[in-house]
Amino acid sequence: MGNRRISRDLKLCAIQLYKRGLLDLNDILDCVGFSERTFYRVLEFWRETGDVVPHHYGLCGRKRLLMHDNIEYLVHLVRHRPDYFLDELTSLMQDNRFIAVHLSTICRELTRQGISLKKLRRIARERSPQKRAGFIAEIGEYSPEQLGFIDETSKDNRTVGQSRGRAKKGRRATRRQPFVRGSVLQLRDC
């Protein structure tokens, strides 16, 4: 019976029975159903590695161009400035790390690191936590009914109400509203 796959559990069971001396070797081989040569090969592998089956750790295929420290540098670049294009990252890798890699290699490594392309949220550079805290403290003195906000908009009688309304199914929502333009009050934030 050549080339028969023997389960890991069966090999471990045979090794444990042999190590504890519970059964004679011939009785163990009769129970598990493999040859003496196979048993000694498994026993030798057990003594060398501590396991009865070989493990295939690591990567199969072509060796990666970017090593761990290069990938860390790439991730650092992206964290420092998230709006880099792939060609900019390629030129930075070539200039600073002397590694010429393709755009797809950089994209693949960033994906492996869990970095994906997203809509960029832009935060104002002039944003100040102290000014925000001062504004919150100052505006907290007023009740919500006392506040009104208009910024570079025009207001007339047509812009008072909401743009949506409710009505029964099959009927249009209607509202009487003036359409005469009248005088316009414009406010601008200076």
N, C-alpha and C positions, 0 to 999 in steps of 0.2 A: 504494500500500500504506500506507494511513494507520493510525495507532494500533497499530503493530506493536511489540512489546517487543523491544528490542535488548539483548543481555547486556552486562554491565559489562566482561567480558574482551574482547569484540569492539571496544567503544568504546576501551578502553585500547590495544589492538593498533593500531587505526587512528591514534590520537594519536602513539604511539611511532614508527610508520613515517613519519608526516609530519614529526615533530620531527627525526628522524635523516636525513631526506632520502634514504631508501633507494629509494623509489618515487615516481613522479609521482602527483599527487592523483587523476587519473582512474583510474590503475591501482589505487590504494588503494581507491577507491570501488567499482570493479568486483569487487575481492576480498572486501570486507566486505559489500557489497550494500545500502548505504543511500545516500540522496541527498546532494548537496553541501550543501543547506540544513541537513540533520540533522547533517552533519559539522561545519559551522561553529558550529552551536548547541552541540554537545558540546565543541568546542574552546574556545568562549567560557566555558562552564561550568567547564571544566578550568582556565582561567586565573584565574577568579574564586575558585574554592573549592579547587582542587588535587585534585578527584575528578571523575569523569564521571557520577555518579548523585547525586541529592539524597538526603540523609539526614534522617530524621524523628526527631531527638532530642527529648527532653523528654516531656512528658505530653500526651496527648490528652484532651479532655473538659473538665470543670469544673475550675477552679483550686482547689487545696487550701486549706482554711481555716487549717491550722496550718503555719507556715513552719518553717525548719530550726531556728532558735533556740528556738521554742516546743516543738518535738519534743524537743530536747535537754533542755529544762527538765522535760518530762514524764518522760523516761527517768531524769533525775536524781532526781525525786520517787519513782519506783518503786524505784530502787536504794537510796535512803535508807530507805524504809519499804515493803517489798514487800506488806504486807497492806492497802493502801488499796483501798477499793471504787471502782468507776468513778464513782459520783456524788460521792464525795469528791474525786477527781481533777478532775471537772468544776467543782466549786465552787472548788477551788484555782486552776484555770486562769482562772476568771472573776474571782476576787478579786485574784490576783497578776499576771496577764497581760492582764486586761480583754478576754478572748476568750470568747464564749459558744459552746460546741460541744456537740454531742449525745454521749450515752454511746457510741453506735456509732462515732462518729468517733474517739474516744479509743481504743476497743478496736481499731479497724482500724489506727490509727497504731502502736499498741503491737505488733500482729501484724507489721506491716511492718518494725519494728525488731527482730524476732526475740524478742520477749518473750511468753511464753505463760503460761497459768494452770496452776500445778502445786500439788501437795500441799506445804504449808508445813512446813518442818523447823524446829521450835522448839528453840533452844539456850538453856540457862539463863543468865540474866543474871548470876548469881552465879559463873559459871564463871571459874576463875582458873588461868592457865597455870603460875604459880609453885606453887600448891597441888597441881596435878596432877603436876608434876615432883617435888615432895617426896614425894607418895604413891607414885609409881613407884619412886623411889630407896629408900623404906622397904620397900615390898612386894617389891622385887627381892632382898632378903636371904633370903627364904624360898623353899623349893622348892614346886612346885605340889602335892605330896602333903600339905604342911602347911597348906594353905589350905582353908577351907570358908566358904561364904557363905549366910546365911539372913537374909531381911529381911521382917519382919512376916508370918510364915507360921506355921502350926501343923504339927507333925510327930507322927505316930503310926506304928504298924507297917504301916498300909495305904498310906502315901505313900513307901515305900522304893524300890520298883522303877519300871521304865519303864512307860509307858502303851501301848507297842506291842511286839509280839512276832512271831516267825517260825514258820511251819509249812508243810507241803507244800501244794500246790494242792488245793483241794477239802476241806481239813481246817481246823478252827478251831485257833487258837493258844491253848493253855490253860496256866495256871500256878496252882499251889496257893498261896493267900495267906490270911492271917487276916482275918476280918471283924469281930472283936470290937474295940470301940472302946477299951478300956483307958485308961490315963492319958495325958493330952495335955500335951505340953511346948510352951509358946508362948514365942517369942522376939520381942522388939520392939526395934527400933533406937531408942535414946533420944537 
